[in-house]
């Protein structure tokens, strides 16, 4: 609305432009200045104030969201005061600039910086070459972490896909489809920390709290077992943590499979049945090939998820009892052991393990987009 | 409509046993619900009940219930055979309980000298002794008065989940709206504006979808320490914004690019600027996509633990719910009456959002993983 029609169509000389737009120039400077001052004051109010929590919460939300919107508005009104040529040149960068700047600061540059730190010693000072990477691949702890991540993929990702597919198919033929899907999907809304508490309770040693031990002691008469901390059954105690991921992720798989199954033309299935295929044959020979693209997308997504798994392990065992994974080792090395170089090397290794899966996934999308 | 339902009917009747299908589905539903249900029930039980009986005791079952308690007669021969309420036996036998023909059981509790004798009956029962005290203690500000089983009041330290809840809101709402706003501007710019470097920058955005956020934590933490942003709301908003932006931009780009181009062109002819078109036309038209991503980002930031752990650290006055809960797992790992209540407090809002906006969520999920 700032763009008024009386503005000169051709950019005139700067002096002439100034005399015409003196008031405009004043507002052009005063408004941004006021905006910045208010935002600046807001930052310190939020950091240092001891006002009641609810006041701080409201001020923070208004300040944060309003601030960003205000910055866009101000930037745009400034650009509107420029001539058409300059506006056309600068405006795109007001639209994409903030996003690009934040991405550079938060993802692009840090990747390079982490790569550099991974070549330095534990204090991030002396250059040590690849020795952190050698340590990553030779330390016993890291070996266990890699093995566990493989277990997460082998059992966790597979089970999530199978359960997701199973529920999608069963629900498709059931009368209470929506309820079933909502229930299986619900854990997606629960934090992994919350899920950790929920399953900690299921696995609790005290048979009055832990259902699993109540059943186990009731059936076998043995003493209760500390399931996730049972080093004597390692590495299989990892399975008790993996169950949590299956519980969380099957819903995701199910939603995608369900949509894919509904997309299978009914005639194809009918044709198969008319030709005398059994239900099992219809499933394996028609449905599975038809939704193969979705199966791959879901699998890769869940594999990435299990490679990056952190919260569940951190909350349930803290990475002890032989349950550490790459991400918890990273946290432990960097923040507990204060070894910047080693921690960064683990992060880079994590990136490298994720990249191929991600690239595959992205290529898949691009193919689909061609339609 | 009619053809669709009849087609479905054909599909269904040709299926193997609907009972089998519904039965196994029901079983899966029960398994999936069980852990959350256990948490919910336990959060309303007293500390004493949780430690002495399972949450499943709310299911009606038969158990020995105390009918009345009597004080042992000092004249009873505790080292020989005693006759209590018609039951005969030694002290050891009474310790294990002696069952009479009429279905009652005599049970000695405590030691030989100062014990009690309980007369018990085997009855149908279910434990519905619920309380809100756990929530009081978890939510309370500093201290909370707990009623002990013997009737006395004990002052315990409360867990201040209300404060953490407000912090979570303060972190989550801007962390959801800011990236959406920034991503929408960027998506519009990439989709409908011509400028040099457009392609390169967009490829960069998409390429960053690959980067796991772990890789960025350490350098950003160094910056934050230098800028004094550590433990501030602004710091964590920006972090969540940075980590959410690639996906947000990509999803919104796909959506905005798909909007009909003639809308834009006719608006241009009417003399509208890019900014006006964006605010007046594109944002309203993109509401479905914005809502889908908003729900994602909301759940993601509300449930996030790692980012909060690193950029908020140990600052107790800014701690969010997940941190508070994780800390409680460490410090009060056996106080199940509090852990369950705390966990449920942390789950309430995302569950409400999830169930009320499930449709958008599913739509976003489909768009997200089929396209990005």
Interface residues (C-beta under 8 A of the other chain):
Chain A: X1 X3 X5 X43 X46 X47 X53 X54 X56 X57 X60 X61 X64 X65 X68 X69 X72 X76 X80 X89 X91 X92 X93 X94 X95 X96 X98 X99 X100 X102 X103 X105 X106 X107 X108 X109 X110 X111 X113 X114 X117 X163 X166 X167 X170 X171 X173 X174 X175 X176 X179 X180 X182 X183 X184 X185 X186 X187 X188 X189 X190 X191 X192 X193 X194 X196 X197 X198 X199 X200 X201 X202 X204 X206 X207 X208 X209 X211 X214 X247 X252 X255 X256 X259 X266 X269 X270 X273 X279 X297 X298 X301 X308 X310 X311 X314 X315 X327 X330 X331 X334 X335 X340 X343 X344 X347 X348 X350 X351 X354 X355 X358 X359 X362 X365 X368 X369
Chain B: X7 X10 X11 X12 X14 X15 X16 X18 X21 X22 X24 X25 X28 X29 X32 X33 X34 X35 X36 X38 X39 X42 X50 X51 X52 X53 X54 X55 X56 X162 X163 X166 X167 X169 X170 X173 X174 X177 X178 X181 X182 X183 X185 X186 X188 X189 X190 X193 X194 X195 X198 X201 X204 X205 X206 X208 X209 X210 X211 X212 X213 X214 X215 X216 X217 X218 X219 X220 X223 X232 X233 X234 X237 X238 X239 X241 X242 X243 X245 X246 X249 X254 X271 X273 X274 X275 X276 X278 X299 X302 X303 X304 X305 X306 X310 X321 X322 X325 X326 X329 X333 X334 X336 X339 X340 X342 X343 X346 X347 X350 X351 X353 X354 X355 X358 X362 X365 X366 X369 X370 X371 X372
